Amino acid sequence: MVHSVDVQQVQRLVHIGRRAFLARMRHQVQAELARTSGDWQKVLTIRNKALKQGWRPNDPLESFVFIEAYAHSNDWENARK
């Protein structure tokens, strides 16, 4: 059976997916840049902003920079979460 494809719908979905991916990457890149300068408070600010925008880690490695920031801030309870 052959299904018709709504090309415009597919393009919209690709656009939405691309925007979501770029938003995820923006948070990660910003956090990594703050990490390189040792600005742990900025890393946590970026995390909080990302969480408010619906970000959740897809992979444990995505959380590492934030765990490290909690550890450097002596916030061991959040580092363990």
N, C-alpha and C positions, 0 to 999 in steps of 0.2 A: 504494500500500500504506500502510495506517495502522498506526502503531506505538503501543502503549500507553505511557503515560508514568507512571513511578513518581514521584508528586509529592513524596513524602518524600525520595527520593533526590535529586531536583532541589533541594529546599530545603537538604539537607545540603551539596551542592556549592556552592550560593550562599553558605551560611554559611562554608564553608572558604575560598572565594575572597575574601569580605569580610574575614575575619580576616587573610589573607595581605596583602591590599591595605593594611589599617590598620597592620599591622606594618611594611610598607615605608615608609609615610608617617610613622610615628612616628620611625623612624631619620632620615629626611630632615629633619623638622621640628626634632628635637633638635639635629641637626648645624647647621642654619641658625641656630638660636638661639645656640648656642655661638659660631658664626662672628660674629654681630653684636656679641658682647662681646669678640671677639679671643681667645677661649680655644681656641687651636689644638690643645693637647694633649687637651682634652675632645672636640673634633671627631674626632681620631684614635682616641680611646678608643671613641667611639660607632661608628666605622667597624669597628674590630676586633670589637666585640661583635656588630654586624650580620653581619659575615662568618662568625663562629662560628655564628650562627643560620641560615646559608644564604643570606643576602642577596647578590645579585649585581646590578650595575646593568643595567637594561633599555635605558638611553639614556645616551649620553656625558654629557649635562647632569647626570645624577644623581651623577656622580663629581666634578663640578667643585669642590664645597665641600671634598672630601677632597684633591684635587690641590692646592688653594690652601693647605690646612692643612700638607701636606707641604712646600710651597714656603716657607711662613712658618717652618717648623721646620728649614729648610736641609737637608731630606732629598730631594735632587734625584733620586736613583735611584728612590725610590718615587713621586715626583711624575711621572716619565716613564712608569711602568708603566701 
